[in-house]
């Protein structure tokens, strides 16, 4: 079975992207990671993470802009999807989990 590598990106990698990583971590056929665009993020975004990812989900347009401006050479043939989820949620907040479960699966391989 092929495995799809999924990367979730927000600013600090403290609330939204780690929640998304946790929500989708046990889905068959995918491996998840998460990172932040800020230099002081818990897990800062690196060229290696981008290379690893098959699909990249960003939480806001600003994340896509930072991704594009800082990592353009590494984004060739990468699918970047903006979820438009504002920084209004705590880690694993039920409302955030529901939003992620509604927006993300359509872009993942179906099992």
N, C-alpha and C positions, 0 to 999 in steps of 0.2 A: 504494500500500500504506500502510495506517495504521501508525504507529509508536507503540509503547507505551513510556512513560517510566517507568523503574524506579529507585527510590531505595533504597539499602541503608544502614542506620543502625546504628552501634554507639556506644561511649562516646567513644573518642579518634580514630576514623577512621584508625587506624594498622595494624590487623591484619585483623580480620574483615570489615568493610564494604569496604575496598579490595580484599581478596581476592575477595569476591563480585562487585564491579564488574569486576575483571579477568576472572574466570571467564566472566561472561555478556556481556562487552563486544562480542564479535563475533557474537552471535546475531542472525540476521536478524529484522527487525521490532521490535527493542527498542533503546532508548538507555538507558545506565546512568549513574548517578552514585552517589556515596557521601558520607556526612557523619557527624559525631559529635555526640552530645548535650552533651558537655562544652564549656565556654566556650573551653578551650585546645586543642580538637580541631584536627587538621590542616586540616580543612575543616568549620567549625562549621555546624550545621543552621540554616537561615534560612527565613523564611516564603516566600521566592521559590522555594527548592528544593521545598518542600512543594507549592506551587501548581503547579510544573512536573510533579511526579510523578503518574502514573496509579495506580501501585501502590507502596506503601512496605513494605519488609521491615525489621523490627527484629530484632536478635539475641537480646534478652532482654526479659522483661516490664518490667524497670525502664526500658528505652528507650521502650516503649510508654507507660508512665506519664509520663515526662518529656515525650514528644511531646504527649500529651493535655493535660497541665497547662500547658505553655508555648505550644502552638500550636493550641489547640482551634478558634478561629475559622477557621483555614486548613484544617482537616481535614474540612470538609463534603464528603460523598460520596467521600471517599478510602478506599481499601481498605488497611488496615494489617494485616500478617501477621507474627505472632511466630514466629520459627524455633527458639527455645529452644536457641541455640548458646552455651555458656558461653565465657568469656574464657580459654580454655585452649590457644590455638593461635597459632603464629607466622604471619606473612604467607606466603600461598601454601603452607602446610603441606598435604601430600597428604591427611591425614585430614580437614582442614577443607574442602578442595576436594571430596572425596567426599561429605561431609555436605551441602554446598551443592548439589551435583549431584543428590542424592537428594531434598532438601526443596523446592527452589525451582521447578523446571520445571513442576510441576503447576499453579502459579498464573500461569504466563506464557501468552501466546497461542500456540497451536500453529500450526506452519507447515505 
